[in-house]
Amino acid sequence: MTTRTITGLYDTYDDAAKTVREIEAIGIPRDDLSVVANNADNRYGRMEESNAAPDAATGAAVGSAVGGSAGLLAGLGLLAIPGVGPVVAAGWLVATAIGAIAGAGAGAATGGVIGSLTSAGVSRDHAHVYAEGIRRGGTLVTARVDEHRAAEVEQIMRRNRGVDPDLRGRTYRDAGWKGFDETASPYTASELEQERQRTRDLTPVI
């Protein structure tokens, strides 16, 4: 059976969380889902200063703080992504990105977010837009599904206001963006709020 990676970028965590819950509700296992949300403004709990991968206790606490009482969202943990800053994250994409260096330095894995997406079949252009979208305050949801479930999952992502990566990429490039840069300084809390304000008037449709 062919497996596809279905990916959705969301301007709000609430839209992303609703998407995750609906995908879980149709029987997609949490092991085949992933979520990464920008936490540079500390929306989802205090980011501990640590280079280690998040532990289970921290993940459970964060999951509770952002309203994930069960499933994938209950396992959210804290880590840092170069160029993005602090995020809350869970699932296969995070595990793949951290890979062999888990527990040694989560930050060093993060070019691995783009690498993990592209190795799963996401185009490099879209992977850069998704990483940049997280950097600018968004939340990324990914699902690995059998081909015959792909249309169903795509429909869920569309109806929950998933961002069109081609349109968003053009918007970024029109403002001078060249691609995700993991050496860039993360947005400050005030810069994130300004960026979120700019995207509120965009129409996010896949």
Residue frames as qw, qx, qy, qz and C-alpha x, y, z in Angstrom:
[[0.000, 0.889, 0.458, 0.000, 0.00, 0.00, 0.00],
 [0.405, 0.459, -0.021, 0.790, 1.38, 3.41, -1.00],
 [0.366, -0.680, -0.425, 0.473, 1.80, 5.91, 1.83],
 [0.258, 0.689, 0.165, 0.658, 1.42, 9.64, 1.31],
 [0.326, -0.325, -0.408, 0.789, 2.40, 12.57, 3.51],
 [0.014, -0.786, -0.453, -0.420, -0.41, 15.13, 3.74],
 [0.423, -0.166, -0.297, 0.840, 0.67, 18.48, 5.17],
 [0.058, -0.844, -0.418, -0.330, -1.22, 21.53, 6.36],
 [0.324, 0.052, -0.291, 0.899, 0.04, 24.89, 7.61],
 [0.235, -0.778, -0.571, -0.114, -2.29, 26.87, 9.87],
 [0.131, 0.601, -0.147, 0.775, -2.17, 30.48, 10.96],
 [0.510, -0.540, 0.297, -0.600, -3.81, 29.61, 14.28],
 [0.017, -0.232, 0.946, -0.225, -3.12, 26.78, 16.67],
 [0.575, 0.174, 0.540, -0.589, -6.86, 26.28, 17.19],
 [0.737, 0.470, -0.210, -0.438, -7.37, 25.44, 13.50],
 [0.383, 0.450, -0.806, 0.018, -4.43, 23.03, 13.61],
 [0.233, -0.130, 0.849, -0.456, -5.64, 21.35, 16.81],
 [0.710, 0.288, 0.275, -0.581, -9.13, 20.91, 15.34],
 [0.649, 0.505, -0.498, -0.278, -7.54, 19.31, 12.29],
 [0.142, 0.347, -0.902, 0.214, -5.52, 16.87, 14.42],
 [0.446, 0.035, 0.705, -0.550, -8.57, 15.84, 16.43],
 [0.753, 0.399, 0.049, -0.522, -10.69, 15.29, 13.32],
 [0.542, 0.488, -0.672, -0.133, -7.97, 13.21, 11.66],
 [0.061, -0.216, 0.907, -0.356, -7.61, 11.10, 14.79],
 [0.594, 0.157, 0.460, -0.641, -11.40, 10.70, 14.88],
 [0.793, 0.412, -0.214, -0.395, -11.40, 8.97, 11.47],
 [0.979, -0.152, 0.133, 0.033, -8.93, 6.41, 12.77],
 [0.584, 0.641, -0.347, 0.356, -5.52, 7.72, 11.72],
 [0.784, -0.404, -0.312, 0.352, -3.09, 6.61, 14.48],
 [0.223, -0.963, 0.085, 0.124, -1.30, 9.30, 16.48],
 [0.671, -0.359, 0.448, 0.469, 1.99, 7.65, 15.49],
 [0.504, 0.378, 0.526, 0.571, 1.29, 8.79, 11.92],
 [0.021, 0.934, 0.268, 0.237, 0.58, 12.40, 12.88],
 [0.559, -0.125, -0.191, 0.798, 2.80, 15.30, 13.81],
 [0.026, -0.943, -0.277, -0.183, 2.29, 18.88, 14.95],
 [0.552, -0.086, -0.142, 0.817, 4.80, 21.72, 15.36],
 [0.058, -0.911, -0.362, -0.189, 3.64, 25.10, 16.72],
 [0.336, 0.511, -0.247, 0.752, 5.64, 28.28, 17.24],
 [0.580, -0.697, -0.402, 0.129, 6.05, 29.09, 20.92],
 [0.496, 0.269, -0.159, 0.810, 8.52, 31.97, 20.70],
 [0.223, -0.523, 0.060, -0.820, 6.05, 34.21, 22.51],
 [0.031, 0.081, -0.860, 0.503, 5.58, 31.58, 25.25],
 [0.594, -0.157, -0.205, -0.762, 1.92, 31.00, 24.46],
 [0.865, -0.118, -0.425, -0.238, 1.99, 27.38, 25.56],
 [0.835, -0.531, -0.062, 0.128, 3.96, 27.42, 28.79],
 [0.217, -0.874, 0.403, 0.163, 7.43, 28.32, 29.96],
 [0.825, 0.464, -0.303, 0.110, 10.28, 27.14, 27.74],
 [0.752, -0.595, 0.187, 0.214, 12.93, 25.52, 29.91],
 [0.233, 0.829, -0.494, -0.118, 16.49, 26.41, 29.02],
 [0.719, -0.246, 0.647, 0.060, 17.77, 23.07, 27.89],
 [0.304, 0.500, -0.629, -0.511, 19.37, 21.60, 24.82],
 [0.214, -0.015, 0.976, -0.041, 17.90, 18.20, 25.58],
 [0.312, -0.281, -0.702, -0.575, 14.88, 16.73, 23.89],
 [0.507, -0.385, 0.157, -0.755, 11.63, 17.28, 25.86],
 [0.001, 0.064, -0.967, 0.245, 10.79, 14.68, 28.50],
 [0.222, -0.430, -0.829, -0.279, 7.43, 12.99, 28.93],
 [0.210, -0.608, -0.571, 0.511, 6.45, 15.04, 31.97],
 [0.022, -0.393, 0.108, 0.913, 7.04, 18.32, 30.18],
 [0.140, -0.096, -0.723, -0.670, 5.11, 17.09, 27.15],
 [0.221, -0.536, -0.815, 0.016, 2.12, 16.14, 29.25],
 [0.154, -0.595, -0.354, 0.705, 2.10, 19.51, 30.97],
 [0.049, 0.271, -0.342, -0.898, 2.24, 21.42, 27.71],
 [0.161, -0.260, -0.842, -0.446, -0.45, 19.23, 26.17],
 [0.189, -0.625, -0.702, 0.283, -2.74, 20.05, 29.06],
 [0.121, -0.515, -0.104, 0.842, -1.96, 23.76, 28.81],
 [0.175, 0.231, -0.447, -0.846, -3.00, 23.98, 25.15],
 [0.697, 0.132, 0.173, -0.683, -6.09, 21.85, 25.53],
 [0.627, 0.271, -0.686, -0.252, -4.91, 18.46, 24.33],
 [0.652, -0.397, 0.470, -0.443, -6.40, 16.00, 26.78],
 [0.839, 0.003, 0.544, 0.013, -5.89, 12.90, 24.64],
 [0.770, 0.581, 0.191, 0.179, -4.21, 11.71, 21.49],
 [0.658, 0.374, -0.040, 0.652, -1.29, 13.46, 19.84],
 [0.022, -0.784, 0.034, -0.620, -1.94, 16.83, 21.45],
 [0.739, -0.668, 0.006, -0.093, -1.52, 15.36, 24.93],
 [0.879, -0.166, 0.089, 0.438, 2.11, 14.55, 24.12],
 [0.350, 0.868, -0.043, 0.349, 3.31, 17.99, 23.08],
 [0.728, -0.439, -0.075, 0.522, 6.81, 18.79, 24.29],
 [0.033, 0.976, -0.086, -0.198, 9.12, 21.79, 24.18],
 [0.764, -0.071, 0.279, 0.578, 12.19, 22.16, 21.99],
 [0.023, 0.800, -0.126, -0.586, 14.06, 24.81, 20.01],
 [0.742, 0.466, 0.384, 0.291, 14.43, 25.13, 16.24],
 [0.375, -0.326, 0.206, 0.843, 17.24, 27.26, 14.77],
 [0.003, -0.131, -0.461, -0.878, 15.72, 30.17, 12.88],
 [0.427, -0.542, -0.581, -0.431, 12.33, 29.56, 14.53],
 [0.199, -0.444, 0.495, -0.720, 13.03, 29.54, 18.25],
 [0.293, -0.018, 0.858, -0.421, 10.95, 27.68, 20.84],
 [0.562, -0.048, -0.516, -0.645, 8.18, 25.40, 19.58],
 [0.636, -0.108, 0.654, -0.395, 5.77, 22.90, 21.03],
 [0.538, 0.384, -0.616, -0.428, 5.79, 19.71, 19.02],
 [0.657, -0.146, 0.708, -0.214, 4.92, 16.03, 18.92],
 [0.850, 0.426, 0.183, -0.250, 4.84, 13.16, 16.48],
 [0.896, 0.120, 0.278, 0.325, 6.85, 11.41, 13.82],
 [0.455, 0.806, -0.022, 0.379, 8.22, 14.52, 12.11],
 [0.297, -0.859, 0.346, -0.232, 9.86, 15.68, 15.32],
 [0.846, -0.332, 0.412, 0.070, 11.22, 12.22, 16.08],
 [0.820, 0.420, 0.199, 0.335, 12.64, 11.91, 12.57],
 [0.237, 0.894, -0.133, 0.356, 14.20, 15.36, 12.67],
 [0.462, -0.760, 0.426, -0.165, 15.87, 14.72, 16.02],
 [0.856, 0.341, -0.389, -0.013, 16.86, 11.22, 14.99],
 [0.816, 0.032, -0.430, 0.385, 20.18, 9.98, 16.27],
 [0.257, 0.318, -0.374, 0.832, 20.93, 13.09, 18.30],
 [0.556, -0.641, -0.338, -0.407, 17.83, 12.82, 20.49],
 [0.734, -0.636, -0.167, 0.169, 18.74, 13.88, 23.99],
 [0.677, -0.121, 0.052, 0.724, 21.97, 15.50, 22.83],
 [0.069, -0.371, 0.054, 0.925, 20.80, 18.74, 21.25],
 [0.444, 0.597, 0.662, -0.094, 17.35, 19.09, 19.73],
 [0.193, 0.850, -0.042, -0.488, 18.25, 22.37, 18.08],
 [0.155, -0.482, 0.710, 0.490, 20.89, 20.77, 15.90],
 [0.408, 0.235, 0.874, 0.122, 18.22, 18.62, 14.26],
 [0.355, 0.640, 0.415, -0.540, 16.15, 21.31, 12.79],
 [0.287, 0.441, -0.555, -0.644, 17.42, 21.61, 9.31],
 [0.061, 0.029, 0.996, 0.062, 16.10, 18.10, 9.67],
 [0.425, 0.487, 0.522, -0.557, 12.52, 19.44, 9.64],
 [0.492, 0.624, -0.273, -0.542, 12.91, 20.37, 5.98],
 [0.160, 0.374, -0.895, -0.185, 14.86, 17.18, 5.30],
 [0.283, 0.146, 0.901, -0.296, 12.21, 15.06, 7.01],
 [0.532, 0.565, 0.282, -0.564, 9.44, 16.65, 4.95],
 [0.442, 0.608, -0.484, -0.447, 11.26, 16.30, 1.65],
 [0.026, 0.252, -0.966, -0.042, 12.23, 12.69, 2.36],
 [0.359, 0.306, 0.802, -0.366, 8.54, 11.99, 3.01],
 [0.346, 0.463, 0.708, 0.406, 7.60, 13.37, -0.39],
 [0.033, 0.915, 0.265, -0.301, 6.93, 17.06, 0.31],
 [0.594, 0.659, 0.051, 0.458, 8.46, 19.31, -2.35],
 [0.553, -0.114, -0.240, 0.790, 11.47, 21.34, -1.28],
 [0.032, -0.394, -0.137, -0.908, 9.69, 24.61, -2.14],
 [0.599, -0.584, -0.338, -0.431, 6.73, 23.70, 0.05],
 [0.759, -0.329, -0.404, 0.390, 8.99, 22.47, 2.85],
 [0.349, 0.099, -0.151, 0.919, 10.69, 25.88, 2.96],
 [0.307, -0.470, -0.209, -0.801, 7.32, 27.65, 3.04],
 [0.740, -0.499, -0.435, -0.122, 6.12, 25.39, 5.86],
 [0.656, -0.203, -0.345, 0.640, 9.27, 26.00, 7.92],
 [0.122, 0.222, -0.012, 0.967, 8.97, 29.74, 7.34],
 [0.482, -0.525, -0.384, -0.587, 5.29, 29.58, 8.26],
 [0.728, -0.471, -0.436, 0.241, 6.19, 28.04, 11.62],
 [0.472, -0.012, -0.178, 0.863, 8.82, 30.73, 12.08],
 [0.097, -0.284, -0.124, -0.946, 6.19, 33.42, 11.52],
 [0.386, -0.112, 0.485, -0.777, 3.84, 32.05, 14.15],
 [0.750, 0.067, -0.348, -0.559, 2.05, 29.21, 12.38],
 [0.642, -0.247, 0.690, -0.225, 1.42, 25.58, 13.21],
 [0.427, 0.365, -0.717, -0.413, 2.27, 22.65, 10.93],
 [0.789, -0.058, 0.509, -0.338, 0.27, 19.41, 10.86],
 [0.346, 0.415, -0.761, -0.360, 1.50, 16.36, 8.95],
 [0.824, -0.035, 0.434, -0.362, -0.18, 13.00, 8.45],
 [0.076, 0.329, -0.882, -0.328, 1.22, 9.81, 6.91],
 [0.707, 0.196, 0.430, -0.526, -1.71, 7.94, 5.42],
 [0.509, 0.145, 0.794, 0.299, -2.44, 5.14, 2.97],
 [0.030, 0.022, 0.486, 0.873, -3.26, 6.41, -0.50],
 [0.221, -0.495, -0.752, -0.376, -6.93, 5.47, -0.16],
 [0.330, -0.726, -0.492, 0.349, -7.27, 7.74, 2.94],
 [0.386, -0.063, 0.081, 0.917, -5.43, 10.71, 1.43],
 [0.086, -0.476, -0.422, -0.767, -8.46, 12.50, -0.07],
 [0.521, -0.691, -0.495, -0.071, -10.34, 12.24, 3.24],
 [0.575, -0.485, -0.181, 0.634, -7.46, 13.74, 5.20],
 [0.267, 0.138, 0.255, 0.919, -6.91, 16.47, 2.60],
 [0.236, -0.645, -0.502, -0.526, -10.57, 17.43, 2.89],
 [0.567, -0.696, -0.362, 0.251, -10.24, 17.80, 6.66],
 [0.501, -0.271, 0.021, 0.821, -7.17, 20.00, 6.24],
 [0.105, 0.364, 0.402, 0.833, -8.93, 22.19, 3.66],
 [0.340, -0.715, -0.492, -0.364, -12.07, 22.78, 5.67],
 [0.592, -0.685, -0.249, 0.344, -10.07, 23.83, 8.72],
 [0.099, 0.991, -0.070, -0.058, -8.43, 26.78, 6.93],
 [0.790, -0.192, 0.290, 0.505, -5.17, 25.23, 5.78],
 [0.030, 0.801, -0.229, -0.552, -2.84, 27.72, 4.09],
 [0.821, 0.562, 0.071, 0.071, -2.17, 27.39, 0.36],
 [0.678, -0.462, 0.228, 0.525, 1.65, 26.93, 0.32],
 [0.513, 0.359, 0.388, 0.676, 2.02, 28.26, -3.24],
 [0.042, -0.874, -0.265, -0.406, 0.08, 31.44, -2.49],
 [0.561, -0.815, 0.018, 0.145, 1.81, 31.95, 0.84],
 [0.728, -0.152, 0.269, 0.612, 5.20, 31.35, -0.76],
 [0.347, 0.594, 0.320, 0.651, 4.46, 34.02, -3.38],
 [0.294, -0.921, -0.163, -0.196, 3.40, 36.41, -0.62],
 [0.696, -0.592, 0.141, 0.381, 6.68, 35.81, 1.21],
 [0.645, 0.098, 0.347, 0.674, 8.76, 36.17, -1.96],
 [0.164, 0.812, 0.317, 0.462, 6.99, 39.40, -2.96],
 [0.390, -0.918, 0.036, -0.065, 8.30, 40.85, 0.29],
 [0.200, 0.799, -0.557, 0.110, 11.88, 39.74, -0.50],
 [0.754, -0.364, 0.528, -0.143, 11.97, 36.32, 1.14],
 [0.390, 0.545, -0.692, -0.267, 14.36, 33.81, -0.50],
 [0.758, -0.040, -0.650, -0.046, 13.83, 30.72, 1.60],
 [0.731, -0.673, -0.080, -0.074, 13.87, 29.46, 5.17],
 [0.406, 0.613, -0.494, 0.464, 17.14, 30.42, 6.89],
 [0.783, -0.468, -0.397, 0.105, 17.96, 28.48, 10.03],
 [0.538, -0.025, -0.258, 0.802, 20.67, 31.04, 10.88],
 [0.116, -0.593, -0.181, -0.776, 18.12, 33.87, 11.08],
 [0.053, -0.078, 0.633, -0.768, 17.14, 35.31, 14.43],
 [0.071, -0.498, -0.864, -0.002, 13.77, 34.07, 15.68],
 [0.154, -0.650, -0.280, -0.690, 10.91, 36.54, 15.73],
 [0.001, -0.065, 0.608, -0.791, 10.34, 38.37, 19.00],
 [0.116, 0.485, 0.816, -0.292, 6.92, 38.20, 20.66],
 [0.227, 0.678, 0.154, -0.682, 5.97, 41.63, 19.30],
 [0.167, 0.396, -0.648, -0.629, 7.20, 40.74, 15.80],
 [0.035, 0.177, 0.979, 0.098, 5.16, 37.53, 15.92],
 [0.202, 0.614, 0.603, -0.468, 2.03, 39.48, 16.82],
 [0.227, 0.625, -0.217, -0.715, 2.64, 41.88, 13.91],
 [0.111, 0.209, -0.862, -0.449, 3.13, 38.94, 11.55],
 [0.104, 0.358, 0.918, -0.134, 0.00, 37.22, 12.80],
 [0.246, 0.655, 0.298, -0.649, -1.92, 40.45, 12.27],
 [0.210, 0.483, -0.518, -0.674, -0.71, 40.60, 8.66],
 [0.112, 0.030, -0.951, -0.285, -1.84, 37.03, 7.99],
 [0.276, 0.349, 0.732, -0.515, -5.28, 37.40, 9.57],
 [0.478, 0.587, 0.057, -0.650, -6.60, 39.06, 6.42],
 [0.183, 0.342, -0.816, -0.429, -5.20, 36.40, 4.10],
 [0.860, 0.037, 0.022, -0.508, -7.53, 33.68, 2.87],
 [0.185, -0.451, 0.873, 0.026, -5.92, 30.35, 3.82],
 [0.883, 0.228, 0.193, -0.363, -7.29, 27.75, 1.43],
 [0.505, -0.297, 0.740, 0.331, -5.33, 24.70, 0.22]]
